[in-house]
Amino acid sequence: MKKVLERIYLAIILIFMYAPILTLIVLSFNSSKSRAKWGGFTLNWYINLLSDEAVASALFNTLSIAVLATVFSTIIGTFTCIAMIGLSSKIRSAIMGITNIPMINADIVTGISLMLLFRFLHISSGFTTILLAHITFNIPFVMLSVMPRVRNINFYVYEAALDLGASRPYAFIKTILPDLVPGIISGALMAFTMSLDDFIITYFTKGSGFETLSTLIYNEVKRGIQPEIYALSALIFIVVLVLLMIVYRAPQAKTKEK
């Protein structure tokens, strides 16, 4: 009886999580613009999406910022974790506590603070300010994924490689980096997802005349959501789902090969 209740509870949670997404995907194939009436199957909204310059521009901006923010935040977060190896445990815990504040802090506070900072520094709002903001709030997520791997590294192997004549970069690449790769990949995926999904911080740092998908959808909601947005959201969900499946399957495939 307990197992049956657990399965029912799990099923209810999954329904509440994925029923809205499935509804959105179904509506993206509805020929009627009305959400309350099914007008037949169509691919017109996907075709119209490809010819929409505003959506294409917002998509390009979003992906460009997400990729660049992921690369820079992953590099900075990873090397920060490595640099903290020589510190004492108390100092390391204090730094991690300070680093975790942006994750706990409300997004609206972070967004307004960054907006005021950019205005104080006379940095024009646009692509640069959004990119800097995304790098800033992505670094803690990368460090949160990489730091546990750093704590479990066996540095005696690294020292042994140095004693055997390996250079420091070569020893690092061959002994330490392979242990960090799973954490780096997890942090990079989290950073990419957070950057792709962010709205509040982007809204306060984007300025006028520059749109990302989140801000474009927000403006569309005020005027009434067009069916093309359903199609766009469905495509984003499918791409993220496929990406997660690839990341999940890759370690299993390597394990089978070994």
Residue pairs with C-beta under 8 A, 6 or more apart in sequence:
21 237
24 230
24 233
24 234
24 237
25 230
25 234
25 237
27 35
27 227
27 230
28 45
28 46
28 227
28 230
28 231
28 233
28 234
29 41
29 42
29 43
29 45
30 38
30 39
30 40
30 41
30 42
30 227
31 39
31 40
31 41
31 42
31 44
32 38
32 39
32 40
33 226
33 227
45 227
45 228
45 230
45 231
46 231
46 235
48 228
48 231
49 55
49 228
49 231
49 232
49 235
50 56
52 228
54 211
54 216
55 213
55 216
55 228
55 232
57 211
58 211
58 212
58 213
58 215
58 216
59 213
59 232
61 127
61 210
61 211
61 212
62 196
62 212
62 213
62 214
63 196
64 127
65 127
65 130
65 131
65 134
65 195
65 212
66 134
66 192
66 195
66 196
67 192
68 131
69 131
69 134
69 135
69 138
69 191
69 192
69 195
70 138
70 188
70 191
70 192
70 195
72 135
73 134
73 135
73 138
73 139
73 141
73 142
73 191
74 142
74 184
74 187
74 188
74 191
76 135
76 139
76 142
77 138
77 139
77 140
77 141
77 142
77 143
77 146
77 187
78 142
78 146
78 180
78 184
78 187
80 139
80 143
81 143
81 146
81 147
81 150
82 150
82 176
82 180
84 92
84 95
84 147
84 150
85 150
85 153
85 155
87 95
96 143
96 147
99 139
99 140
99 143
100 140
100 144
102 110
102 136
102 137
102 140
103 137
103 140
103 141
103 144
107 198
107 200
107 201
108 200
108 204
110 133
110 136
110 137
110 200
110 201
111 133
111 200
111 201
111 202
111 203
111 204
111 205
112 204
114 129
114 132
114 133
114 136
114 201
114 204
114 205
115 125
115 204
115 205
118 125
118 129
118 132
118 205
123 129
123 132
124 207
125 205
125 206
125 207
125 208
125 210
126 206
126 207
126 209
126 210
127 210
129 205
129 206
129 207
130 202
130 205
130 206
130 210
130 212
132 205
133 201
133 202
133 205
134 194
134 195
134 198
134 201
134 202
137 194
137 198
137 201
138 190
138 191
138 194
138 195
141 187
141 190
141 191
141 194
142 184
142 187
142 188
142 190
142 191
143 187
144 187
145 183
145 184
145 186
145 187
145 190
146 180
146 183
146 184
146 187
147 183
148 183
149 179
149 180
149 182
149 183
150 180
150 183
152 179
153 176
153 179
153 180
155 176
157 175
158 171
158 172
158 175
158 176
161 170
161 171
161 174
161 175
162 168
162 171
166 174
182 251
185 247
189 243
189 244
189 247
193 240
196 213
196 236
196 240
197 214
198 214
199 214
199 215
199 218
202 212
202 214
202 215
203 214
203 215
203 218
206 212
206 215
211 219
213 232
213 236
217 225
217 229
217 233
220 226
220 229
